[in-house]
Amino acid sequence: MDIGLLVFLPVLGAIASLLSRQKRPGPDHVSTHALVALIAPAICLLLLLSYLPRIQSGEALVYSLNWVPEIGLGLAFRLDGLSWLFATLITGIGCLIILYARYYFAGKDTAGRFFILIQLFMTAMLGIVLSENLLFMLVFWELTSLVSFLLIGFTWSSRDARRGARMSLVITGGGGLALLGGILLLGQIVGSYQISDVLAATDTIVSDDRYPLTLSLILLGAFTKSAQAPFHLWLPHAMAAPTPVSAYLHSATMVKAGLFLMARLHPAMGDTELWFSLITITGMVTLMVGAFVAMFMHDIKGLLAYSTISHLGLITLLIGMGSEMAMAAALFHLTTHALFKAPLFMMAGIVDQATGSRDMRNINGLWKAMPALMLITAIPAAAMAGLPLMSGYLSKKMLFSESLLVTAPHWANTLIPAWVTIAGLFSVAYSVRIFHNVFFNGQPVDLPHWPPRKKPAGMLIPLFILAFASLLVGLAPQATYDGLIHLAVMATSMTHLPLYDFSALADAQVPAMMSMIAMVGGIVFYLARGPLFAIHRQLPEVDAKNIFEQIMQQSIRFAQSLVYRLENGSLQRYLAFILVAAIAPALWMLSGYSGWQGPSELTEVNPMVAFGALILCLSALGVALFHHQRLPALLLLSVTGLFVTLAFAQFSAPDLALTQLSVEVMAVVIMMLALSFLPQTSPRESGFGRIFRDLSLAGLAGIGVALFAYAVLTRPAETISGYFLANSVPGGGGTNVVNVILVDFRGFDTLGEITVLGIAAVAVFAFTRDLHLKERVASAGSAKGFAEPHPVILQMVSRMALPIALLVSAYIFLRGHNMPGGGFIAGLVTAVALTLQYMAGGLVWAQERMLTHFRPLIGAGLLIATITGLGSWFVGYPFLTSAFSHMDWPLIGEFELATALLFDLGVYTTVVGATLLILANLGKLMTVAGPGQEVG
Amino acid sequence: MELLVAITLGVLTSTGVYLMLRARTFSVVLGLTLLSHGVNLFLFSMGRLTTASPAVIGLVEKYTDPLPQALVLTAIVISFSMTAFVVVLALKAAVELRSDHVDGEDPNEDRQ
């Protein structure tokens, strides 16, 4: 578990930093912040050091906890030699960076934000190197991209910072997507995302057909993260970040995540030709491009950025070679690079803050003003150049000797040694330049601050520690290697290795020659810089950021035009798209299907049914044909509804027929009410093309439905209703199975549906409440033409009809459990009867006589239904279990008492309340002198 | 008879879809109603069509499938409430936007 603690400690630290932030920062707030921020990384570092003995004994500590086992995602950590090396670099350099930042951010309000972000980054980075699960690792991988984005855009008021941040996010985020694909493929091949399993499945992976694709995707992720050509462009632009960020993320740690990934997966995926050629060539190109461009950068951080790219390329090249010794060289160089590059960045930050400039054409001769800085910088600069006795000298020599051992592809055995020698030459040149140019090379030119501002001596401490460590590695390479790096190398090759023999390296002749050539060549190159810079100036200037920005703008414009073409605000078009999306796949899948005719025999056509179907079709077609004349179309629609009712009645569905009939009445009344406020005609505005399109879509949809219906109807039925039929009487206590299903078997569904009904009614109430009649659209077509809105005969008849109708509905309600009827139907019948009163007597007349408002009715209905359902809990049954008994009532005879009846009462009440709420509120709109209060 | 039912369903669906693609809210309401008729009948017919055999125990010898009926019954009520809701929505849109076009503004068929 404490391995997991390692990852999450910095998050706790970040929270602590957040809490310790003061509203009004005092003069000393930065050092408090730094102190708080230092706690978590320091504990992590100590924990790691305490693990060292166990790691050295060759143990791989794995801690795992299942998280989402269905997709193989686990909370799992792994601490072996490789992850120990990385984790130690991350926490160790992290501590020094925080120390440095304490001075860098002195007096700045943004310090708190920096310390929080840097700790979050540390968590993400530790997560990458310590994850045992690849998917889990990917989460941290993306997290580093995000934190890096925030840190590059740290000073968001600057345009360069914003652009650089976006560029890095797009490139590394895009790579992250590719990596996701690669890891998913890898997981499919192996059948597990655990690194232990992946490492054990080398043969399966390499022999799989998907290996090339998987490798390419994973490498795409690694290359973008580690700034390999041609994805290196984001790194120089990331230099807009504050210098501690550049030193930490963009040189020592985050950019090494890609290298880590390659090293981690090397035992599982490496040692193939594809691995060699993809990685080696990328590394070679990156090495050369970085080294060459670095020489011509005038910005100190720019030079360091390109030099970082070049060194990343170098390590990539070594990983690509793939032999154990090359791996040893790669990891050795990775360590030395982190140790010498971070202090150089720190130096750049100090110089920047002291003089106000980073331009090496202006910054010269600082040795007099900053002698201590000069002395400390000399060590990492010499290491970068690869001067003898320095750590960089050894790693470069390791590279040279490895390059001589490459024999496999015929182009490689001479090209690679020559190539690395030339790149080495460039690296000597820019290393000499950054040191000589900044501290010597005459007098400073036009510096914003001259003499430079004094920087506190404490700022030099982290530089000194790193430079000293770098020096130590150079002086005692064997001890460093044996103690720390050898373990990591074994983890990357999964074999037991002999130790690297540094004494043999010291004796090697050819690598020494190559080093000499590089060194002398580099110095000559530097001396000749004047004319070379002049030539370089002649070259056309290419600003990658502008190109990138243009590409971004173009793709945004393209996406916008695409969106505009799809989404232009026309609802008709959207609907057509949806229909096409539904129809086209069906058309494609079913074209050529011939099984529409099922095995069942067709039944005979009953003349009545044929007549009904004909009227149904004709009225539906009539609605479509005459929809411009709205009132006739509405009348035809009601004909359709009535014949649908008849269809239900004909085909043994009395409940449905009753429901449809009463719903039809209500619906037509509502639509007529609405029509009185709307224009009476629809304009003929569709062009020929539009009508053709719509007709085709409608035709296809209709044909599809007809074919499906025919295919089903001509096949024998397989139903699950046997259960309901068998259990309706013994289990539900009712003979009307449809009603028993509604109130008992599927009572929960019904509860949901009356809830929807209630919500719709309340929504109608809310919508009509502040709808003002004065602004009606069709003033001409309103309530005109009625001499007497409420005829006397209708009034009298309807008043007499009301008690009868209510009696009928009560009867239908009570018998519903055994005969067609029930709460839905009874509720609708009651609603229709009351609607008649509204129509005959007028809204005001009817409303005054209503005993209750409608919204409480809806609520009461839902409450009754729910409480009935809850009631079964109290007697130890699941929600909505029904109970029933039969009892003899005097005079009436045997009568069934079921809790389902109570539930049905809830349904009834809700239906009445909802229907009348809708109707009365629509009706309210019609009365010019309304009831003066809200209805409902 | 199966063919007849299938054709009727097709006609209901086609007219419903056609009207839903019209530009005026009232036509869309008409189309929705037709389409919900079509859908309800379609669901209903999935239980196969039998005459004179309602699912009331003890009334007849052979029972029709009650499950689609129960589903369609609630569907009818829900589609009624949804129709009412759409009607009010159309009214409100027409009053507030002063146009009963579905997009709430003057017709411009393709907005090109």
Interface residues (C-beta under 8 A of the other chain):
Chain A: N568 G569 S570 L571 Q572 R573 L575 A576 L579 L602 T603 E604 V605 N606 V609 A610 A613 L616 C617 A620 L621 V623 A624 H627 R630 A633 L634 L637 T640 G641 V644 A647 F648 Q650 F651 S652 A653 P654 D655 L656 T659 Q660 V663 M666 A667 I670 M671 A674 L675 F677 L678 P679 S682 P683 E685 S686 G687 R690 D694 L695 L697 A698 G699 A701 G702 I703 G704 V705 A706 L707 F708 A709 Y710 V712 L713 T714 A717 T719 I720 S721 F724 L725 S728 V729 T735 N736 V737 V738 I741 L742 R746 D749 T750 E753 V756 L757 A760 A761 A763 V764 F767 T768 L771 H772 E775 R776 V777 N818 M819 P820 F824 L828 V911 A914 I918 N921 L922 L925
Chain B: M1 E2 L3 L4 V5 A6 I7 T8 L9 G10 V11 L12 T13 S14 T15 G16 V17 Y18 L19 M20 L21 R22 A23 R24 T25 F26 S27 V29 L30 T33 L34 H37 G38 N40 L41 F42 F44 S45 M46 G47 R48 L49 T50 T51 A52 S53 P54 A55 V56 I57 G58 L59 Y63 T64 D65 P66 L67 Q69 A70 V72 L73 T74 I76 V77 I78 F80 S81 M82 T83 A84 F85 V87 V88 L89 A90 L91 K92 A94 V95 E96 R98 S99 D100 V102 D103 P107 E109 D110 R111
